[in-house]
């Protein structure tokens, strides 16, 4: 991770991204495909926090230009792996003599991401495990990458986002990235979630192996599965079972336990041979205060009632609206776009008309950014829910969200 010129390369990518944003803000046209290709090539090689943030951006499918979103999405499935010798060094620092602990460690990763990559291994007892290995030197480059991010976020002032709001957004992003470096904490998340959801036959969470875990290596029992992003052509019954489990699990997380697995990256989810939902990565888990959840539900309730004045009151309560003049017309259009998914009865998340309307709203949202601004303390929550919306879209989910959501309005108001 200690590449010479890393800062210079990140600055170059940041400048190119900022230039495209400013060009569109000033009424010009940007080549989003070319920008996306440059970001993919540069960040796939650099890895680390910068690549993680690009993966986060790629989950905002409804806000990004499609060409840019498509290129950034490649970072979730085609990231260049780190050479085995660098990974081996991290493993030897954890275990000493690898041959004394493992009968075999696959040198080729079966998953590569922004902060680490995953290798299968077989212990001396013959058990197949997976080792999530943090990229060497990652902690040392984190603060440098965050410094570049802070500089890039200054562009938000061109969109009339106050500096205090930008600072709060930065701090939430930075805290999340720092937390993901703590593999011992992730092992604790895994153990807690396994115990919490042991009653759900449709959900599988791998078991952490504490004796093999360390600060830079997370060891788990191997659970085979087909990644969510590869299920689009799977049997419909399997997709619907996975989608139902995912939706109900998210609701239970939020409304029963006040906590949320906050990384909706499709590569973190899979289906096993029995059609059960498998969740692999628990590096990002956040608390969701009941007061904040209740405020977001008031916004949803107002949206479903197509009441723009109530929507504006909820936005003000969340801290997501300021300035003079509520964008009531935009609220009405947003309600019309979202409403069909929450109509009574089974609704199809694969309905392209809903996606089209959401995409068409994006330029309007950006144009109203002087009045509509993302509340910093709901950034990860909103991003996670948005990411899972697109996971349900990929699964072609057919769900009765009205039946699921209506009882929750009363629950959070108590």
C-alpha positions in Angstrom: 0.0 0.0 0.0 3.0 2.3 0.3 3.1 3.2 -3.4 5.2 6.1 -4.4 3.1 8.9 -5.9 -0.2 7.6 -4.3 -1.1 11.1 -3.2 -0.4 12.6 -6.6 -2.5 10.0 -8.4 -5.4 10.4 -6.0 -5.2 14.2 -6.5 -5.3 13.7 -10.2 -8.4 11.5 -10.0 -10.0 13.9 -7.6 -9.3 16.9 -9.9 -10.8 15.0 -12.9 -13.9 14.1 -10.9 -14.3 17.6 -9.5 -13.9 19.0 -13.0 -16.7 16.8 -14.3 -19.0 17.8 -11.5 -18.4 21.5 -11.9 -18.9 21.2 -15.7 -22.4 19.8 -15.2 -23.1 22.3 -12.4 -22.3 25.1 -14.9 -24.6 23.6 -17.6 -22.0 21.7 -19.6 -21.6 18.0 -20.5 -19.2 15.6 -18.9 -17.9 12.3 -20.4 -19.0 10.1 -17.5 -17.9 6.9 -19.2 -14.4 8.1 -19.7 -14.3 9.4 -16.1 -15.6 6.0 -14.8 -13.0 4.1 -16.8 -10.2 6.3 -15.3 -11.5 5.8 -11.8 -11.8 2.1 -12.3 -8.3 1.7 -13.5 -6.7 4.0 -11.0 -8.6 2.9 -7.9 -8.5 -0.8 -8.7 -4.7 -0.6 -8.5 -4.5 1.8 -5.6 -7.2 0.0 -3.5 -7.7 1.2 0.1 -10.1 3.8 1.4 -10.4 5.7 -2.0 -11.6 2.5 -3.7 -14.0 1.8 -0.9 -15.6 5.2 -1.3 -15.9 4.7 -5.0 -17.7 1.4 -4.3 -20.0 3.3 -1.9 -20.7 5.8 -4.7 -21.6 3.0 -7.1 -24.5 2.0 -4.9 -26.2 5.3 -5.4 -27.6 4.0 -8.7 -30.5 6.5 -8.7 -28.3 9.6 -8.4 -25.2 8.9 -10.5 -25.2 9.2 -14.3 -25.7 5.6 -15.6 -22.3 5.5 -17.5 -20.4 6.5 -14.3 -22.4 4.1 -12.1 -21.7 1.2 -14.5 -18.0 1.7 -14.4 -17.8 2.2 -10.7 -19.9 -1.0 -10.2 -17.0 -2.9 -11.8 -15.0 -2.2 -8.7 -17.3 -4.5 -6.8 -16.6 -7.5 -9.0 -13.4 -7.0 -11.0 -10.9 -5.5 -8.5 -7.3 -6.4 -9.3 -6.0 -8.7 -6.5 -2.9 -7.9 -4.6 0.1 -10.2 -5.3 0.3 -13.3 -3.1 3.7 -12.4 -1.6 2.3 -9.3 0.0 -0.7 -11.2 1.4 1.6 -14.0 2.6 3.6 -11.5 4.6 0.4 -10.4 6.5 -0.5 -14.1 7.1 3.0 -14.9 8.4 2.9 -11.9 10.7 -0.3 -13.4 12.2 0.5 -17.1 12.3 4.3 -17.4 11.9 5.0 -20.7 10.0 1.9 -21.1 7.7 2.7 -24.7 7.1 2.4 -25.4 10.9 -1.2 -24.0 10.9 -2.6 -24.8 7.5 -2.3 -27.8 5.2 -3.1 -25.5 2.3 -3.7 -21.9 1.6 -4.9 -21.0 -1.9 -2.6 -18.3 -3.3 -5.3 -17.0 -5.7 -8.1 -15.1 -3.9 -11.7 -15.9 -4.6 -12.7 -12.4 -3.6 -10.9 -9.1 -3.8 -12.2 -5.9 -2.5 -11.1 -2.4 -1.4 -9.7 -3.1 2.1 -8.7 -6.7 1.8 -9.1 -10.0 -0.1 -10.3 -13.5 0.8 -8.4 -16.8 0.5 -9.6 -20.3 1.1 -7.4 -22.4 3.4 -7.5 -25.9 4.9 -6.4 -26.3 8.5 -4.2 -29.2 9.8 -7.4 -30.7 11.1 -8.8 -30.8 7.6 -11.4 -28.0 8.0 -11.9 -25.6 5.1 -11.9 -22.0 6.3 -11.7 -18.6 4.7 -9.2 -15.9 5.6 -10.1 -12.3 5.1 -6.7 -10.6 4.9 -6.3 -6.8 5.2 -4.0 -5.2 2.6 -0.6 -4.5 4.1 0.0 -0.9 5.1 -3.6 0.0 4.9 -3.8 1.8 8.2 -0.8 4.0 7.1 -2.5 5.2 3.9 -5.9 5.7 5.4 -5.3 9.2 6.8 -3.6 10.4 3.7 -6.5 9.2 1.5 -8.9 10.9 3.9 -7.0 14.1 3.6 -7.5 14.0 -0.2 -11.2 13.2 0.3 -11.6 16.3 2.5 -10.0 18.4 -0.2 -12.4 17.0 -2.8 -15.4 17.5 -0.6 -14.7 21.3 -0.7 -16.3 21.1 -4.1 -19.6 20.7 -2.3 -19.6 24.4 -1.6 -20.2 24.9 -5.4 -23.5 23.0 -4.7 -24.2 25.4 -1.8 -23.6 22.8 0.9 -22.5 24.6 4.1 -19.0 23.8 5.3 -20.3 22.6 8.6 -22.4 20.0 6.7 -19.5 18.9 4.6 -17.4 18.5 7.8 -20.0 16.4 9.4 -20.4 14.2 6.3 -16.6 13.8 6.2 -16.4 12.7 9.8 -19.1 10.1 9.4 -17.4 8.6 6.3 -14.0 8.7 8.1 -15.3 7.0 11.2 -16.8 4.2 9.1 -13.6 3.6 7.2 -11.5 3.5 10.4 -14.0 1.1 12.0 -13.5 -1.3 9.0 -9.8 -1.7 9.8 -10.7 -3.4 13.1 -11.0 -7.1 12.2 -11.4 -8.1 15.9 -14.5 -5.9 16.0 -15.8 -7.6 12.9 -15.3 -11.0 14.5 -17.4 -9.8 17.4 -20.1 -8.5 15.0 -20.2 -12.0 13.4 -20.6 -13.8 16.7 -23.3 -11.4 17.9 -25.3 -11.6 14.7 -25.0 -15.4 14.6 -26.5 -15.6 18.1 -29.2 -13.0 17.4 -30.5 -14.6 14.2 -30.0 -18.3 15.1 -33.9 -18.6 15.0 -34.0 -17.7 11.3 -33.8 -20.9 9.2 -33.5 -18.9 6.0 -30.4 -16.9 7.1 -26.8 -18.1 7.4 -23.9 -16.2 9.0 -20.5 -17.7 8.9 -18.9 -18.6 12.3 -15.8 -16.7 13.2 -12.8 -18.7 14.5 -11.4 -16.6 17.4 -8.2 -18.7 17.7 -7.3 -17.9 14.1 -8.3 -14.2 14.1 -6.1 -11.2 14.6 -6.0 -7.5 13.9 -5.3 -7.9 10.2 -6.8 -11.4 9.5 -10.3 -12.6 10.0 -10.9 -16.3 9.9 -14.3 -17.9 9.4 -15.8 -21.3 8.6 -16.3 -21.7 4.9 -19.9 -21.3 3.7 -20.4 -21.8 0.0 -22.8 -19.7 -1.9 -23.7 -18.1 -5.2 -23.1 -14.3 -5.0 -26.3 -12.2 -5.1 -25.1 -10.4 -8.2 -25.0 -13.8 -10.0 -28.6 -14.7 -9.0 -30.4 -12.7 -11.7 -30.8 -15.8 -13.8 -31.4 -18.2 -10.9 -34.7 -20.0 -10.3 -37.4 -17.5 -9.4 -38.4 -19.3 -6.2 -34.8 -19.0 -4.9 -34.6 -15.3 -5.8 -38.0 -14.6 -4.1 -36.9 -16.5 -0.9 -33.6 -14.6 -0.7 -35.4 -11.3 -1.3 -38.0 -12.0 1.3 -35.3 -13.0 3.9 -33.3 -9.9 3.0 -36.3 -7.5 3.5 -37.5 -9.1 6.7 -34.0 -9.3 8.2 -33.4 -5.6 7.5 -36.7 -4.7 9.2 -35.9 -6.8 12.2 -32.4 -5.3 12.5 -33.7 -1.7 12.5 -36.9 -2.0 14.4 -36.1 -4.7 16.9 -32.4 -4.3 17.6 -31.7 -0.7 16.5 -28.6 -1.7 14.5 -27.8 -2.1 10.9 -25.3 -4.0 8.8 -24.2 -1.0 6.7 -22.4 -2.4 3.7 -25.0 -3.4 1.0 -22.3 -4.3 -1.5 -23.9 -7.2 -3.5 -20.7 -9.2 -3.1 -21.4 -9.5 0.7 -24.5 -11.5 0.1 -25.1 -14.9 -1.5 -27.5 -17.8 -1.6 -26.5 -21.3 -0.5 -27.7 -24.6 -2.1 -30.8 -24.6 0.1 -31.8 -21.1 -1.1 -30.8 -19.5 2.2 -29.5 -15.9 2.4 -25.8 -15.9 3.3 -24.2 -12.7 4.7 -20.4 -12.7 4.6 -19.0 -9.3 5.6 -19.6 -7.5 8.9 -17.0 -4.8 8.7 -19.6 -2.0 8.9 -22.3 -2.3 11.6 -23.8 0.9 12.9 -26.3 1.8 15.7 -29.5 3.4 14.6 -31.0 5.6 17.4 -34.7 5.2 17.8 -35.3 8.9 17.5 -33.6 9.1 14.1 -35.4 6.0 12.9 -38.8 7.6 13.9 -38.0 10.8 12.1 -37.1 8.9 8.9 -40.4 6.9 9.2 -42.3 10.2 9.5 -40.8 11.2 6.2 -41.8 7.9 4.6 -45.3 8.2 6.0 -45.7 11.7 4.6 -44.3 10.5 1.3 -46.8 7.6 1.0 -49.6 10.1 1.9 -48.3 12.3 -0.9 -48.3 15.2 1.5 -45.6 17.7 0.4 -46.0 19.9 3.5 -45.6 17.0 5.8 -42.6 15.8 3.8 -41.0 19.2 4.2 -41.7 19.2 8.0 -40.0 15.7 8.2 -37.1 16.9 6.1 -36.6 19.9 8.5 -36.7 17.6 11.5 -34.1 15.4 9.9 -31.9 18.4 9.2 -32.0 17.6 5.5 -33.6 20.9 4.4 -32.7 24.5 4.9 -33.0 27.8 3.1 -36.1 29.6 1.9 -38.9 28.0 -0.1 -39.7 24.3 0.2 -39.4 22.4 -3.1 -43.0 21.2 -3.0 -43.2 20.2 -6.6 -40.1 18.0 -6.2 -41.7 16.4 -3.1 -44.8 15.6 -5.1 -42.8 14.0 -7.9 -40.8 12.0 -5.4 -43.9 10.7 -3.7 -45.3 9.7 -7.1 -42.1 7.8 -7.9 -41.8 6.0 -4.7 -45.4 5.4 -3.9 -46.0 2.4 -6.3 -43.5 0.2 -4.4 -45.5 0.7 -1.2 -49.0 0.3 -2.7 -51.1 -2.5 -1.0 -50.4 -6.0 -2.3 -47.4 -7.6 -4.0 -45.3 -5.1 -5.9 -42.6 -5.8 -8.4 -39.2 -4.3 -7.7 -38.2 -5.1 -11.2 -40.7 -2.6 -12.6 -38.4 -0.4 -14.8 -40.9 2.5 -14.7 -40.0 3.1 -11.0 -36.3 3.1 -11.7 -36.8 5.4 -14.7 -38.8 7.9 -12.6 -36.1 7.9 -9.8 -33.3 8.5 -12.4 -35.4 11.3 -14.0 -35.6 13.0 -10.5 -31.9 13.1 -10.0 -31.1 16.3 -11.9 -34.0 18.0 -10.0 -32.5 16.9 -6.7 -29.1 18.3 -7.6 -30.6 21.5 -8.8 -32.4 21.9 -5.4 -29.3 21.1 -3.4 -29.2 24.6 -1.9 -32.4 23.6 -0.1 -32.1 19.8 0.0 -29.0 18.5 1.7 -28.1 15.1 3.1 -28.3 14.9 6.9 -24.8 13.8 8.0 -26.0 11.5 10.7 -28.2 9.5 8.3 -25.7 9.2 5.5 -24.8 5.6 6.1 -28.3 4.6 6.9 -29.7 6.2 3.8 -26.9 4.8 1.6 -27.5 1.3 3.0 -31.2 1.3 2.4 -30.7 2.7 -1.1 -28.1 -0.1 -1.8 -30.5 -2.8 -0.6 -33.3 -1.3 -2.7 -31.0 -2.1 -5.7 -30.2 -5.5 -4.3 -34.0 -6.3 -4.3 -34.2 -4.9 -7.9 -31.4 -7.3 -9.0 -33.3 -10.2 -7.4 -36.5 -9.2 -9.2 -38.2 -9.1 -5.8 -42.0 -9.2 -5.5 -42.9 -8.0 -2.0 -45.8 -6.6 -0.1 -44.0 -3.6 1.4 -47.3 -2.0 2.5 -48.0 -4.9 4.9 -44.5 -4.7 6.2 -44.3 -1.0 6.7 -47.7 0.1 7.9 -47.4 -1.5 11.4 -43.9 0.1 11.8 -45.3 3.7 11.8 -47.2 3.0 15.0 -44.3 1.0 16.5 -41.7 3.8 16.2 -44.1 6.5 17.4 -44.6 4.8 20.8 
